[in-house]
Amino acid sequence: MLRAPREPMYDAIKRSIRLHFDEPFEHVTVLYENRRADMFVGETSAINGRHIRNIRATEIYRNNALTRDPNLDPEEIPAISGPAVLFEKIVWT
């Protein structure tokens, strides 16, 4: 079996995602519709104050921790502000 090198895929993902951000971005693993998925958010989206809270991205981001421990206070888990790019499957390993 031949496998394509990972780098071109990662580079293509980075190029397409970069268009949505005005700052460096980072990968976060999330639980979306009961499956592991990948989301990308601004590197300082929770602390820089430049963007308003992204309510849906925050819900998706917090879901993983809250699924494991429903007794957590959601507001103690960082919020996501500004843009977020969600892939409904694993694209970043």
C-alpha positions in Angstrom: 0.0 0.0 0.0 1.3 3.4 -0.9 0.6 6.3 1.4 0.8 9.9 0.4 3.1 12.0 2.5 1.3 13.9 5.2 3.0 17.3 4.6 1.1 18.3 1.4 -2.2 17.6 3.1 -1.2 19.6 6.1 0.1 22.5 4.0 -3.2 22.6 2.0 -5.3 22.6 5.2 -3.1 25.4 6.7 -3.4 27.5 3.5 -7.2 27.2 3.4 -7.7 27.8 7.1 -5.3 30.8 7.2 -7.9 32.8 5.1 -10.3 32.8 8.0 -8.0 34.2 10.7 -6.4 37.6 11.4 -4.0 35.9 13.9 -2.1 32.7 14.1 -4.4 29.7 14.7 -4.2 26.4 16.6 -5.7 23.0 16.4 -8.1 21.7 19.1 -9.6 18.3 19.4 -13.3 18.4 19.9 -16.2 16.0 20.3 -18.8 16.8 17.6 -22.0 14.8 17.2 -20.5 12.1 19.5 -17.4 11.8 17.3 -13.9 13.1 17.6 -13.4 16.0 15.2 -10.8 18.7 14.5 -11.4 22.4 15.0 -9.0 25.4 14.4 -9.3 28.6 16.5 -7.3 31.8 16.8 -4.3 31.2 19.0 -5.2 34.0 21.4 -9.0 34.0 20.7 -9.9 33.5 24.3 -7.7 36.2 25.7 -7.0 39.1 23.2 -10.4 40.8 23.4 -10.4 41.6 19.7 -13.3 39.3 18.8 -16.7 38.6 20.3 -17.4 35.2 21.8 -18.3 32.6 19.2 -21.1 30.9 21.0 -21.4 27.8 18.7 -17.6 27.2 18.6 -17.5 27.5 22.4 -20.2 25.0 22.8 -18.4 22.5 20.6 -15.1 23.1 22.3 -16.5 22.7 25.8 -18.6 19.6 24.9 -15.6 17.3 25.1 -14.8 18.2 28.7 -18.4 18.3 29.8 -19.1 14.9 28.3 -16.3 13.4 30.4 -17.3 15.4 33.5 -20.8 16.9 33.5 -20.2 18.4 36.9 -17.7 20.9 35.5 -18.8 24.6 35.4 -18.8 25.4 31.7 -17.7 29.0 32.3 -14.4 27.6 33.8 -13.5 26.1 30.5 -12.1 28.7 28.1 -14.4 30.3 25.5 -13.7 30.6 21.9 -13.8 34.1 20.4 -13.7 35.0 16.7 -13.7 32.6 13.8 -13.4 28.9 14.1 -13.0 26.3 11.4 -14.6 22.9 12.2 -13.9 19.7 10.3 -16.6 17.1 11.1 -13.9 14.4 11.1 -10.2 13.9 12.0 -8.0 15.7 9.6 -5.1 16.6 11.8 -3.1 13.8 13.5 
